[in-house]
Amino acid sequence: FSSAFVAGFFMTVTVAPWDMLRTKLMNQPTDKKIYDGFRDCLVKTVKADGVISLWRGFIPIWARFAPQATLQLIGIEVIYNFMGFKGI
């Protein structure tokens, strides 16, 4: 359980900034673009709000990833045992 909890944490650390930038790009108006692309969005976001702002919403994302990682690792163990392989 604790390994899945830590795995969810590191998944969130690596995924959250890109997810936030993707969301900003998707939510911009189509008739008046705010960002010219991914790099422009990254630069403008860091200049306006700082580097830490890339991890805004960390706790909700982690709350989503931690159970997912837990179920994934438990599922793998169940499949390994069912197939006759030694578990991790």
Buried (B, 14 or more C-beta within 10 A) or exposed (E): EEEBBEBBBEBBBEEBBEEBBEEBBEEEEEEEEEBEEEEEBBEBBBEEEEEEEBBEEBEEBBEEBBEEBBEEBEEEEEEEEEEEEEEE
